[in-house]
Amino acid sequence: MLIKEGIFQFKIPMRFNPLGYTFCYYLSDSKTLIDTGINAKDAYDALEKQLTVLNAKIIDIENIIPTHFHGDHVGLIDLIRQKGNSKLYAHQSLIDKQNKEKAYWKDLSRLSIEEIKEMGGGDITPLFGRFENSIRPPPKPFNIDKIVEDNQILKLENTNLRIFWTPGHAREHICLYDANNRILFSGDHVLPKITSHVAMHTWGERDPLNDYLTSLKKINELSVKIVLPGHEYNFTNLSERVNQLHVHHKSRCNEIKDAITKGEKTIYQISSRVSWDSRPWPEMDFWTKRMAATETFAHLFYLKNKNEVIENKNDGILYYNLA
Ligand SMILES: [Zn+2]
């Protein structure tokens, strides 16, 4: 789909994922691809087909700028690079994240099981085998050609893109702003309807929710005519949407504080009292509960840093109380 002369939106299918597709963007003058879609045959075919309409080929792609390095945004990078000579861009934090991943991945199943216990999810030793099987081999680190920095202006053929480092949903997340056309490529930082997953692991980055809320403020002041997101649909009301997201996290923080008014609780107990967008807690499967718990943990950590809740550890389990 043509967004503006030289800027095209590609829809890359993502089967088996309720989101359905990833949006990628092709800047034809500079032969730049923002995000790639998942690593799957039909995704590759969809990319190729949509390039063909523009008389372009995969081999022509010169620059790949992922908004962040989750599978649905970077899955096709290896295949694209095997064809041609494209340069890959990323924020410095990706390099640090890849180094850390290398160090902890071998312990990931043990860490995950310990984490569930710490969060009050009970003893899942019987699930250990299934757990081990669910852990993929360590991701192959990407070789980055160009490191981009917050506020840097990337000068490409006929376009200047200002980089905004927007950690929260992913540590290395960036948004790209085309000031001339007042376009914001928002990746998964701001989506029109769903709220991005902001989660924290016991072994992971500290206070991602604070990062996320700070990152929202970073882009809120921009003069934007259209937001081009990674999923769902394009939208125009950026500051209204940013405001909704602040409200959403504030009300989730309130729900969490309400859950502990009558005494201390574990992360899983608190999670069971939060109203989730997907489905109610009792209907969630084990894996969705785990995602919900890591999101609750991100909020609790944020509240702890604001001195609104107190954390105690008893017999290896974390408990939270109002401050
Ligand atoms: Zn995504």
Residues whose N, C-alpha, C, O or C-beta is under 5 A from the ligand:
A	BS01	ZN	D72 D188 G230
